[in-house]
Amino acid sequence: MAVARTRSVAVIGVAGRTVEVEADVGNGLAGIHLIGLPDTALSEARDRVRSAMVNSSYPWPDARIIVSLFPASLPKRGSQFDLADVNMWHA
C-alpha cells in the first residue's frame, strides 16, 4: 500500500489547527507506530482502531504500520484522530 493521507483537527484553546495524518503499511516487524507528539489517549488509538477494523469485518494487516501526525510540534490530545486512522484503511 502506498502512503494514505487525510486530515483532522487539533483544538488548541478555542482555535482549531489542521493536522495532516499519513499512514504507511509496509514490510517489517508487524505493529503500529505513532509519530508526531501523541498523548496517552492517542497512544491508546492502536487498540481502538484495530478493534474498529476487526469489528467492521475489515482485515487487519499483518505488517508494519506507521501513522504520522503533522505538524509534530503541535500537541495532539484525545481520540478524535482515531476516525482519520480508520478512514484511511477504507481508501
DSSP file (Angstrom, degrees, kcal/mol; ACC not computed):
  #  RESIDUE AA STRUCTURE BP1 BP2  ACC     N-H-->O    O-->H-N    N-H-->O    O-->H-N    TCO  KAPPA ALPHA  PHI   PSI    X-CA   Y-CA   Z-CA
    1    1 A M              0   0    0      0, 0.0    24,-0.4     0, 0.0     3,-0.1   0.000 360.0 360.0 360.0 138.5    0.0    0.0    0.0
    2    2 A A        -     0   0    0      1,-0.2    23,-0.3    22,-0.1     2,-0.3  -0.198 360.0 -66.4 -76.7 177.9    1.2    3.5   -0.8
    3    3 A V        -     0   0    0     21,-0.1     2,-0.4    19,-0.1    21,-0.2  -0.518  51.4-151.3 -68.9 130.9    1.1    6.3    1.7
    4    4 A A  E     -A   23   0A   0     19,-2.6    19,-2.4    -2,-0.3     2,-0.4  -0.846  12.5-163.6-102.8 142.4   -2.5    7.3    2.6
    5    5 A R  E     +A   22   0A   0     -2,-0.4     2,-0.3    17,-0.2    17,-0.2  -0.971  19.3 148.2-130.8 143.3   -3.3   10.8    3.6
    6    6 A T  E     -A   21   0A   0     15,-2.2    15,-2.9    -2,-0.4     2,-0.3  -0.898  33.4-116.1-152.9-178.7   -6.2   12.5    5.3
    7    7 A R  E     +A   20   0A   0     -2,-0.3     2,-0.3    13,-0.2    13,-0.2  -0.905  24.1 172.8-128.1 156.4   -6.7   15.5    7.7
    8    8 A S  E     -A   19   0A   0     11,-2.3    11,-2.7    -2,-0.3     2,-0.4  -0.816  28.6-112.7-142.7-176.5   -8.0   16.0   11.2
    9    9 A V  E     -A   18   0A   0     -2,-0.3     2,-0.5     9,-0.2     9,-0.2  -0.990  12.4-155.9-130.5 134.1   -8.2   19.0   13.6
   10   10 A A  E     -A   17   0A   0      7,-2.9     7,-2.8    -2,-0.4     2,-0.6  -0.926  19.3-138.5-103.3 130.5   -6.4   19.6   16.8
   11   11 A V  E     -A   16   0A   0     -2,-0.5     2,-0.6     5,-0.2     5,-0.2  -0.805  20.5-177.9 -93.8 120.9   -8.2   22.0   19.2
   12   12 A I  E >   -A   15   0A   0      3,-3.1     3,-2.0    -2,-0.6     2,-0.6  -0.938  67.1 -48.9-119.1 104.9   -5.8   24.5   20.9
   13   13 A G  T 3  S-     0   0    0     -2,-0.6    -2,-0.0     1,-0.3     0, 0.0  -0.594 121.8 -27.3  67.9-116.0   -7.8   26.7   23.2
   14   14 A V  T 3  S+     0   0    0     -2,-0.6     2,-0.3    -3,-0.1    -1,-0.3   0.336 124.0  88.0-109.7   3.8  -10.8   27.9   21.1
   15   15 A A  E <   -A   12   0A   0     -3,-2.0    -3,-3.1     2,-0.0     2,-0.4  -0.768  66.9-139.4-104.8 148.5   -8.9   27.6   17.8
   16   16 A G  E     -A   11   0A   0     -2,-0.3     2,-0.4    -5,-0.2    -5,-0.2  -0.871  13.1-162.5-104.7 139.8   -8.7   24.6   15.5
   17   17 A R  E     -A   10   0A   0     -7,-2.8    -7,-2.9    -2,-0.4     2,-0.2  -0.979  23.8-116.4-122.0 134.0   -5.4   23.7   13.7
   18   18 A T  E     -A    9   0A   0     -2,-0.4     2,-0.5    -9,-0.2    -9,-0.2  -0.467  27.3-162.8 -69.6 135.3   -5.3   21.3   10.7
   19   19 A V  E     -A    8   0A   0    -11,-2.7   -11,-2.3    -2,-0.2     2,-0.4  -0.989  11.7-140.8-121.1 124.8   -3.3   18.1   11.3
   20   20 A E  E     -AB   7  70A   0     50,-2.2    50,-2.7    -2,-0.5     2,-0.5  -0.727  16.6-160.7 -83.4 129.4   -2.1   16.0    8.4
   21   21 A V  E     +AB   6  69A   0    -15,-2.9   -15,-2.2    -2,-0.4     2,-0.4  -0.962  11.4 179.6-115.7 121.8   -2.4   12.3    9.1
   22   22 A E  E     -AB   5  68A   0     46,-2.4    46,-3.0    -2,-0.5     2,-0.4  -0.954   5.8-168.8-122.4 141.6   -0.4    9.9    6.9
   23   23 A A  E     -AB   4  67A   0    -19,-2.4   -19,-2.6    -2,-0.4     2,-0.4  -0.987   3.2-171.5-130.8 141.6   -0.2    6.1    7.2
   24   24 A D  E     - B   0  66A   0     42,-2.1    42,-2.5    -2,-0.4     2,-0.5  -0.998   5.7-164.2-132.3 128.9    2.1    3.7    5.5
   25   25 A V  E     + B   0  65A   0     -2,-0.4     2,-0.2   -24,-0.4    40,-0.2  -0.965  35.2 133.4-111.6 121.5    1.7   -0.1    5.6
   26   26 A G  E     - B   0  64A   0     38,-2.6    38,-2.3    -2,-0.5     2,-0.1  -0.810  52.8 -50.3-151.4-170.7    4.9   -1.9    4.6
   27   27 A N  S    S+     0   0    0     -2,-0.2     2,-0.3    36,-0.2    36,-0.1  -0.341  80.0  73.6 -71.4 151.9    7.4   -4.6    5.2
   28   28 A G  S    S-     0   0    0     -2,-0.1     2,-0.2    37,-0.0    36,-0.1  -0.803  89.3 -20.3 136.5-176.4    8.9   -5.0    8.6
   29   29 A L  S    S-     0   0    0     -2,-0.3    34,-0.1     1,-0.1     0, 0.0  -0.459  77.6-106.9 -64.5 125.7    8.1   -6.2   12.1
   30   30 A A  S    S+     0   0    0     -2,-0.2    34,-0.3    34,-0.1     2,-0.3  -0.277  72.9  92.9 -59.8 134.8    4.3   -6.2   12.5
   31   31 A G  E     -c   64   0A   0     32,-1.7    34,-3.2    -3,-0.1     2,-0.4  -0.872  68.5 -97.2 160.6 171.6    3.0   -3.4   14.7
   32   32 A I  E     -c   65   0A   0     -2,-0.3     2,-0.4    32,-0.2    34,-0.2  -0.967  30.3-167.8-120.4 133.5    1.6    0.1   14.6
   33   33 A H  E     -c   66   0A   0     32,-2.7    34,-3.0    -2,-0.4     2,-0.4  -0.978   7.4-153.0-124.8 128.2    3.9    3.1   15.4
   34   34 A L  E     -c   67   0A   0     -2,-0.4     2,-0.4    32,-0.2    34,-0.2  -0.862  13.5-174.5-102.6 132.9    2.6    6.7   16.0
   35   35 A I  E     +c   68   0A   0     32,-2.6    34,-2.5    -2,-0.4    -2,-0.0  -0.983  48.9  62.0-126.6 135.9    4.8    9.6   15.2
   36   36 A G  S    S-     0   0    0     -2,-0.4    -1,-0.1    32,-0.2    40,-0.1   0.785 111.5 -59.5 119.7  47.4    4.2   13.3   16.0
   37   37 A L        -     0   0    0      1,-0.1    39,-1.2    -3,-0.1     2,-0.2   0.908  69.9-178.5  59.1  51.8    3.8   14.1   19.7
   38   38 A P  B     -d   76   0B   0      0, 0.0    -1,-0.1     0, 0.0    39,-0.1  -0.519  16.7-138.4 -78.5 151.0    0.9   11.9   20.6
   39   39 A D     >  -     0   0    0     37,-1.0     4,-2.0    -2,-0.2     5,-0.2  -0.320  37.7 -84.9 -93.8-173.9   -0.5   12.0   24.2
   40   40 A T  H  > S+     0   0    0      1,-0.2     4,-1.4     2,-0.2     5,-0.1   0.903 127.9  51.4 -61.5 -43.9   -1.6    8.9   26.2
   41   41 A A  H  4 S+     0   0    0      1,-0.2    -1,-0.2     2,-0.2     4,-0.2   0.878 111.2  48.7 -62.3 -37.1   -5.1    8.8   24.7
   42   42 A L  H >4 S+     0   0    0     34,-0.2     3,-1.3     1,-0.2     4,-0.3   0.844 105.7  57.0 -72.2 -33.1   -3.7    8.9   21.2
   43   43 A S  H >< S+     0   0    0     -4,-2.0     3,-0.9     1,-0.3    -1,-0.2   0.811 101.4  57.7 -65.9 -28.3   -1.2    6.2   22.0
   44   44 A E  T >X S+     0   0    0     -4,-1.4     4,-1.5     1,-0.2     3,-0.8   0.543  81.2  90.2 -76.4  -6.3   -4.2    4.0   23.0
   45   45 A A  H <> S+     0   0    0     -3,-1.3     4,-3.2     1,-0.2     5,-0.4   0.792  70.8  73.0 -60.2 -27.8   -5.6    4.5   19.5
   46   46 A R  H <> S+     0   0    0     -3,-0.9     4,-1.8    -4,-0.3    -1,-0.2   0.934 103.3  38.6 -51.3 -49.0   -3.7    1.4   18.4
   47   47 A D  H <> S+     0   0    0     -3,-0.8     4,-2.3    -4,-0.2    -1,-0.2   0.890 116.9  49.9 -71.9 -40.1   -6.2   -0.7   20.3
   48   48 A R  H  X S+     0   0    0     -4,-1.5     4,-2.2     2,-0.2    -2,-0.2   0.918 113.0  45.4 -66.6 -43.0   -9.3    1.3   19.4
   49   49 A V  H  X S+     0   0    0     -4,-3.2     4,-2.3     2,-0.2    -1,-0.2   0.915 113.3  50.0 -67.7 -42.4   -8.5    1.5   15.6
   50   50 A R  H  X S+     0   0    0     -4,-1.8     4,-2.6    -5,-0.4     5,-0.2   0.925 111.6  48.6 -61.7 -44.1   -7.7   -2.3   15.5
   51   51 A S  H  X S+     0   0    0     -4,-2.3     4,-2.6     1,-0.2    -1,-0.2   0.908 110.7  50.9 -62.2 -42.6  -11.0   -3.1   17.3
   52   52 A A  H  X S+     0   0    0     -4,-2.2     4,-0.9     2,-0.2    -1,-0.2   0.903 112.4  46.9 -62.7 -41.3  -13.0   -0.9   14.9
   53   53 A M  H ><>S+     0   0    0     -4,-2.3     5,-2.5     2,-0.2     3,-0.6   0.953 115.0  44.4 -65.0 -50.4  -11.4   -2.6   11.9
   54   54 A V  H ><5S+     0   0    0     -4,-2.6     3,-1.5     1,-0.2    -2,-0.2   0.900 113.2  50.4 -64.0 -42.2  -11.9   -6.1   13.1
   55   55 A N  H 3<5S+     0   0    0     -4,-2.6    -1,-0.2     1,-0.3    -2,-0.2   0.672 107.2  55.5 -71.8 -15.9  -15.5   -5.5   14.3
   56   56 A S  T <<5S-     0   0    0     -4,-0.9    -1,-0.3    -3,-0.6    -2,-0.2   0.275 119.3-111.4 -95.6   9.6  -16.3   -3.9   10.9
   57   57 A S  T < 5S+     0   0    0     -3,-1.5    -3,-0.2     1,-0.3    -2,-0.1   0.733  73.5 136.5  66.9  25.9  -15.1   -7.2    9.1
   58   58 A Y      < -     0   0    0     -5,-2.5    -1,-0.3    -6,-0.2     2,-0.2  -0.842  59.0-112.1 -98.3 141.1  -12.0   -5.5    7.6
   59   59 A P        -     0   0    0      0, 0.0    -5,-0.0     0, 0.0    -1,-0.0  -0.478  21.4-131.8 -73.1 140.6   -8.8   -7.5    7.8
   60   60 A W        -     0   0    0     -2,-0.2     2,-0.1     1,-0.0   -10,-0.0  -0.814  30.8-116.9 -88.2 125.4   -6.1   -6.1   10.0
   61   61 A P        -     0   0    0      0, 0.0     2,-1.4     0, 0.0     4,-0.1  -0.379   9.1-141.0 -67.8 137.3   -2.8   -6.1    8.0
   62   62 A D  S    S+     0   0    0     -2,-0.1     2,-0.3   -32,-0.1   -32,-0.1  -0.588  72.0  89.6 -92.6  70.5    0.0   -8.3    9.3
   63   63 A A  S    S-     0   0    0     -2,-1.4   -32,-1.7   -34,-0.1     2,-0.5  -0.873  89.2 -71.3-152.4 177.5    2.6   -5.7    8.5
   64   64 A R  E     -Bc  26  31A   0    -38,-2.3   -38,-2.6   -34,-0.3     2,-0.5  -0.739  47.1-165.6 -83.3 124.9    4.4   -2.7    9.9
   65   65 A I  E     -Bc  25  32A   0    -34,-3.2   -32,-2.7    -2,-0.5     2,-0.5  -0.958   6.4-171.9-117.5 125.2    2.1    0.3   10.1
   66   66 A I  E     -Bc  24  33A   0    -42,-2.5   -42,-2.1    -2,-0.5     2,-0.5  -0.976   1.3-170.1-118.7 123.7    3.4    3.9   10.6
   67   67 A V  E     -Bc  23  34A   0    -34,-3.0   -32,-2.6    -2,-0.5     2,-0.4  -0.963   7.2-165.8-114.9 121.0    1.0    6.7   11.3
   68   68 A S  E     -Bc  22  35A   0    -46,-3.0   -46,-2.4    -2,-0.5     2,-0.5  -0.887   6.9-159.9-110.3 137.4    2.5   10.2   11.2
   69   69 A L  E     -B   21   0A   0    -34,-2.5   -48,-0.2    -2,-0.4     7,-0.0  -0.969  26.3-126.1-118.1 116.9    0.7   13.3   12.6
   70   70 A F  E    S+B   20   0A   0    -50,-2.7   -50,-2.2    -2,-0.5     2,-0.1  -0.900  85.9  40.3-115.3 142.4    2.0   16.7   11.2
   71   71 A P  S >  S-     0   0    0      0, 0.0     3,-1.2     0, 0.0    -1,-0.1   0.464  71.5-163.5 -77.6 143.3    3.0   19.2   12.4
   72   72 A A  T 3  S+     0   0    0      1,-0.3     4,-0.1    -2,-0.1    -2,-0.1   0.774  84.1  61.8 -66.8 -26.7    4.9   17.2   15.0
   73   73 A S  T 3  S+     0   0    0      2,-0.1    -1,-0.3     0, 0.0    -3,-0.1   0.640  83.9  92.4 -76.6 -13.5    5.4   20.3   17.3
   74   74 A L  S <  S-     0   0    0     -3,-1.2     2,-0.1     1,-0.1   -62,-0.0  -0.700  83.4-120.3 -84.1 124.7    1.6   20.7   17.8
   75   75 A P        -     0   0    0      0, 0.0     2,-0.5     0, 0.0   -38,-0.1  -0.412  26.1-158.2 -64.8 137.1    0.2   18.9   20.9
   76   76 A K  B     +d   38   0B   0    -39,-1.2   -37,-1.0    -4,-0.1     2,-0.3  -0.974  15.6 174.3-122.3 120.8   -2.4   16.3   20.0
   77   77 A R        +     0   0    0     -2,-0.5     3,-0.3   -39,-0.1   -66,-0.2  -0.927  35.8  18.5-127.2 147.8   -4.9   15.2   22.6
   78   78 A G  S    S-     0   0    0     -2,-0.3     3,-0.3     1,-0.2   -39,-0.2  -0.227  85.9 -73.2  93.1-178.4   -7.9   13.0   22.7
   79   79 A S  S >  S+     0   0    0      1,-0.2     3,-1.7     2,-0.1     4,-0.4   0.286  92.6 104.3-103.1   8.9   -9.4   10.3   20.4
   80   80 A Q  T 3> S+     0   0    0     -3,-0.3     4,-0.5     1,-0.3     3,-0.4   0.695  75.0  63.7 -66.2 -16.1  -10.6   12.5   17.6
   81   81 A F  H 3> S+     0   0    0     -3,-0.3     4,-1.6     1,-0.2    -1,-0.3   0.612  83.0  78.8 -82.2 -11.5   -7.7   11.3   15.4
   82   82 A D  H <> S+     0   0    0     -3,-1.7     4,-2.5     1,-0.2     5,-0.2   0.905  88.4  55.5 -60.8 -42.2   -8.9    7.7   15.5
   83   83 A L  H  > S+     0   0    0     -4,-0.4     4,-2.5    -3,-0.4    -1,-0.2   0.891 104.6  52.7 -61.3 -40.0  -11.5    8.4   12.8
   84   84 A A  H  X S+     0   0    0     -4,-0.5     4,-1.2     1,-0.2    -1,-0.2   0.901 110.4  49.1 -61.3 -39.8   -8.8    9.7   10.5
   85   85 A D  H  X S+     0   0    0     -4,-1.6     4,-0.8     1,-0.2     3,-0.3   0.931 112.3  46.4 -65.0 -46.1   -6.9    6.5   11.0
   86   86 A V  H >X S+     0   0    0     -4,-2.5     3,-0.7     1,-0.2     4,-0.6   0.889 108.4  56.1 -65.5 -39.6   -9.9    4.2   10.4
   87   87 A N  H >< S+     0   0    0     -4,-2.5     3,-0.8     1,-0.2     4,-0.5   0.810  98.8  61.9 -63.7 -30.0  -10.9    6.1    7.2
   88   88 A M  H >< S+     0   0    0     -4,-1.2     3,-0.9    -3,-0.3    -1,-0.2   0.835  96.4  58.5 -66.8 -31.1   -7.5    5.6    5.6
   89   89 A W  H << S+     0   0    0     -4,-0.8    -1,-0.2    -3,-0.7    -2,-0.2   0.733 102.3  55.0 -71.3 -19.7   -7.9    1.8    5.6
   90   90 A H  T <<        0   0    0     -3,-0.8    -1,-0.2    -4,-0.6    -2,-0.2   0.574 360.0 360.0 -88.6 -10.0  -11.1    2.1    3.5
   91   91 A A    <         0   0    0     -3,-0.9    -1,-0.2    -4,-0.5    -2,-0.1   0.486 360.0 360.0 -73.1 360.0   -9.4    4.1    0.7
